[in-house]
Amino acid sequence: MTPDIMLCGSYDGGVSSILRDLSQLVCFEHGTGSLKLDTIESGHKRVSINLGNKVIDMAPT
């Protein structure tokens, strides 16, 4: 079985592009360093990112 490239975010403008945009937004709004895409993805699923000294709410507004 081979992955369907159009469904896995491996093309320009895919899921990884959305995660990069979210990472930049969190960085600018909260003064954090660059966050890894897996941190953004798991935080989005949990609706928060816990950085130890700061918890960032990822709930939709």
C-alpha positions as CSV (number, residue, x, y, z in Angstrom):
1,M,0.0,0.0,0.0
2,T,1.4,3.4,-0.9
3,P,0.3,6.7,0.7
4,D,-1.9,9.1,-1.3
5,I,0.3,12.2,-1.5
6,M,-2.6,14.5,-1.9
7,L,-4.1,13.4,1.4
8,C,-1.0,13.2,3.6
9,G,0.1,16.9,3.6
10,S,3.2,16.2,1.5
11,Y,2.4,18.8,-1.1
12,D,2.8,22.5,-1.1
13,G,0.1,24.1,1.0
14,G,-0.7,20.9,2.8
15,V,-1.1,20.1,6.5
16,S,2.6,20.9,7.2
17,S,2.1,24.4,5.8
18,I,-0.9,24.9,8.2
19,L,1.2,23.7,11.2
20,R,4.1,26.0,10.2
21,D,1.7,28.9,10.1
22,L,0.3,28.0,13.6
23,S,3.8,27.7,14.9
24,Q,4.7,31.2,13.7
25,L,1.5,32.6,15.1
26,V,2.2,31.1,18.6
27,C,5.8,32.3,18.4
28,F,4.7,35.9,17.7
29,E,1.8,36.1,20.1
30,H,3.4,34.4,23.1
31,G,7.1,35.2,22.6
32,T,8.1,31.6,22.5
33,G,10.9,30.2,20.3
34,S,10.1,28.2,17.2
35,L,8.0,25.2,18.1
36,K,8.3,21.8,16.4
37,L,5.4,20.8,14.2
38,D,4.7,17.7,16.3
39,T,4.4,20.0,19.4
40,I,1.9,22.2,17.5
41,E,-0.1,19.1,16.2
42,S,-0.3,17.5,19.6
43,G,-1.2,20.8,21.3
44,H,-3.9,21.3,18.7
45,K,-5.4,17.9,19.5
46,R,-5.2,18.5,23.3
47,V,-6.4,22.1,22.9
48,S,-3.3,23.4,24.8
49,I,0.5,23.5,24.7
50,N,2.3,23.1,28.0
51,L,5.8,24.7,27.9
52,G,6.5,24.1,31.5
53,N,6.5,27.8,32.5
54,K,3.5,28.7,30.2
55,V,0.4,27.0,29.0
56,I,-0.9,28.2,25.6
57,D,-4.6,27.8,24.8
58,M,-5.1,26.3,21.3
59,A,-8.9,26.4,21.4
60,P,-10.5,28.0,18.3
61,T,-11.7,31.5,18.8
